[in-house]
Amino acid sequence: MALAQSLLAGTGRRIGDIAHACGFADEAYFSRRFRLRFGVSPRGYRQAGGAG
């Protein structure tokens, strides 16, 4: 998840690409796990500038 945070905050890569780069086969599952861990969706995390 640290890699996901870094990629979301520091790149413009698609969330699906980031999910796959972090070992998730399914973007929706990645998004659910990310939200459970950080309390915000990957898109919300990116829009907040990585502040979560």
Backbone as a chain_set.jsonl record, in Angstrom:
{"seq": "MALAQSLLAGTGRRIGDIAHACGFADEAYFSRRFRLRFGVSPRGYRQAGGAG", "coords": {"N": [[0.819, -1.197, 0.0], [2.059, 1.166, 0.526], [3.483, 1.666, -1.778], [1.363, 2.11, -3.514], [0.298, 4.472, -2.418], [2.429, 6.227, -2.927], [2.555, 6.166, -5.754], [0.016, 7.128, -6.41], [0.097, 9.728, -5.386], [2.327, 10.806, -6.655], [2.315, 10.388, -9.422], [0.623, 10.414, -12.617], [-0.572, 8.125, -13.358], [-3.063, 5.723, -14.349], [-5.55, 4.526, -12.073], [-6.161, 1.836, -12.229], [-3.832, 0.84, -13.416], [-2.034, 1.34, -11.374], [-3.083, -0.306, -9.4], [-2.55, -2.839, -10.541], [0.244, -2.7, -10.635], [0.786, -2.88, -7.98], [0.183, -5.434, -7.377], [-2.463, -6.277, -7.415], [-5.092, -7.937, -8.989], [-7.538, -7.004, -9.636], [-9.098, -3.966, -10.071], [-11.287, -2.894, -8.657], [-11.289, -4.364, -6.281], [-8.811, -3.578, -5.245], [-9.406, -0.856, -4.81], [-11.379, -1.068, -2.804], [-9.889, -2.249, -0.701], [-7.956, -0.27, -0.322], [-9.542, 1.868, 0.54], [-10.533, 0.796, 2.943], [-8.169, 0.664, 4.427], [-7.15, 3.319, 4.481], [-9.301, 5.036, 4.703], [-10.272, 6.551, 2.65], [-11.008, 6.798, -0.832], [-8.9, 5.649, -3.575], [-8.973, 7.595, -5.624], [-9.932, 9.815, -4.215], [-7.834, 10.137, -2.433], [-5.787, 10.874, -4.177], [-6.85, 13.288, -5.179], [-6.787, 14.796, -2.898], [-4.216, 15.395, -2.774], [-2.566, 13.46, -1.82], [-2.765, 13.503, 0.852], [-4.698, 12.109, 2.157]], "CA": [[0.0, 0.0, 0.0], [2.948, 2.33, 0.49], [3.75, 1.909, -3.199], [0.142, 2.697, -4.065], [0.255, 5.861, -1.966], [3.456, 6.961, -3.645], [2.165, 6.288, -7.151], [-1.161, 7.994, -6.5], [0.483, 11.109, -5.089], [3.424, 11.312, -7.458], [2.214, 10.129, -10.858], [-0.701, 10.537, -13.219], [-0.974, 6.807, -13.868], [-4.433, 5.291, -14.07], [-5.681, 3.775, -10.832], [-6.076, 0.427, -12.604], [-2.412, 0.526, -13.616], [-1.414, 1.333, -10.049], [-3.542, -1.533, -8.749], [-1.791, -3.956, -11.093], [1.645, -2.547, -10.221], [0.868, -3.249, -6.561], [-0.115, -6.855, -7.233], [-3.891, -6.564, -7.397], [-5.596, -8.299, -10.31], [-8.836, -6.367, -9.804], [-9.073, -2.564, -9.641], [-12.335, -2.673, -7.66], [-10.809, -4.936, -5.013], [-7.774, -2.657, -4.784], [-10.056, 0.345, -4.288], [-12.013, -1.406, -1.524], [-8.843, -2.448, 0.31], [-7.343, 1.034, -0.077], [-10.49, 2.642, 1.349], [-10.548, 0.22, 4.289], [-6.903, 0.971, 5.097], [-6.877, 4.747, 4.635], [-10.523, 5.794, 4.929], [-10.574, 7.365, 1.475], [-10.773, 6.053, -2.068], [-7.675, 6.056, -4.266], [-9.219, 8.858, -6.324], [-9.999, 10.856, -3.186], [-6.468, 10.313, -1.936], [-5.063, 11.63, -5.211], [-7.401, 14.636, -5.245], [-6.367, 15.503, -1.69], [-2.786, 15.624, -2.873], [-1.853, 12.42, -1.097], [-2.877, 13.735, 2.292], [-5.631, 11.138, 2.718]], "C": [[0.86, 1.257, 0.0], [3.29, 2.681, -0.953], [2.545, 2.572, -3.842], [0.037, 4.168, -3.668], [1.227, 6.719, -2.766], [3.055, 7.198, -5.1], [0.954, 7.199, -7.329], [-0.782, 9.464, -6.323], [1.474, 11.668, -6.101], [3.353, 11.088, -8.952], [0.787, 10.368, -11.333], [-1.2, 9.223, -13.78], [-2.415, 6.498, -13.494], [-4.465, 4.452, -12.799], [-5.614, 2.275, -11.112], [-4.637, -0.018, -12.805], [-1.688, 0.437, -12.277], [-1.812, 0.071, -9.297], [-2.734, -2.731, -9.231], [-0.323, -3.892, -10.677], [1.845, -2.966, -8.768], [0.441, -4.69, -6.309], [-1.578, -7.222, -7.161], [-4.352, -6.865, -8.812], [-6.872, -7.531, -10.646], [-8.803, -4.95, -9.234], [-10.104, -2.291, -8.546], [-11.911, -3.205, -6.294], [-9.72, -4.048, -4.414], [-8.413, -1.423, -4.143], [-10.731, 0.089, -2.948], [-10.982, -1.549, -0.413], [-8.172, -1.121, 0.675], [-8.247, 1.864, 0.834], [-10.554, 2.109, 2.785], [-9.306, 0.623, 5.087], [-6.745, 2.445, 5.421], [-8.114, 5.615, 4.835], [-10.921, 6.707, 3.78], [-10.279, 6.527, 0.237], [-9.44, 6.473, -2.686], [-7.833, 7.391, -4.994], [-9.269, 10.025, -5.329], [-8.632, 11.164, -2.61], [-5.661, 11.167, -2.906], [-5.554, 13.073, -5.244], [-7.006, 15.467, -4.035], [-4.863, 15.763, -1.696], [-1.971, 14.613, -2.096], [-1.952, 12.567, 0.407], [-3.831, 12.758, 2.962], [-6.606, 11.813, 3.623]], "O": [[0.426, 2.305, -0.48], [3.377, 3.856, -1.307], [2.697, 3.502, -4.635], [-0.282, 5.014, -4.504], [0.878, 7.808, -3.224], [3.202, 8.306, -5.616], [0.881, 7.957, -8.297], [-1.288, 10.334, -7.033], [1.467, 12.867, -6.379], [4.229, 11.543, -9.687], [-0.135, 10.504, -10.529], [-2.135, 9.196, -14.58], [-2.919, 6.947, -12.465], [-3.503, 3.748, -12.492], [-5.064, 1.523, -10.308], [-4.263, -1.123, -12.412], [-0.838, -0.43, -12.074], [-0.982, -0.552, -8.636], [-2.285, -3.545, -8.424], [0.286, -4.925, -10.397], [2.943, -3.358, -8.374], [0.348, -5.121, -5.16], [-1.909, -8.372, -6.873], [-4.031, -6.121, -9.739], [-7.241, -7.422, -11.816], [-8.512, -4.757, -8.053], [-9.828, -1.542, -7.609], [-12.15, -2.564, -5.271], [-9.713, -3.797, -3.209], [-8.006, -0.999, -3.061], [-10.667, 0.93, -2.051], [-11.175, -1.033, 0.688], [-7.858, -0.879, 1.84], [-7.775, 2.488, 1.784], [-10.621, 2.89, 3.733], [-9.392, 0.89, 6.285], [-6.267, 2.799, 6.499], [-7.99, 6.809, 5.109], [-11.812, 7.544, 3.928], [-9.41, 5.656, 0.257], [-8.911, 7.535, -2.358], [-6.924, 8.22, -4.977], [-8.709, 11.091, -5.585], [-8.311, 12.32, -2.332], [-4.938, 12.074, -2.495], [-4.741, 13.993, -5.329], [-6.898, 16.691, -4.123], [-4.313, 16.291, -0.73], [-0.819, 14.871, -1.75], [-1.296, 11.84, 1.152], [-3.793, 12.584, 4.18], [-7.477, 11.156, 4.193]]}, "num_chains": 1, "name": "protein.A"}
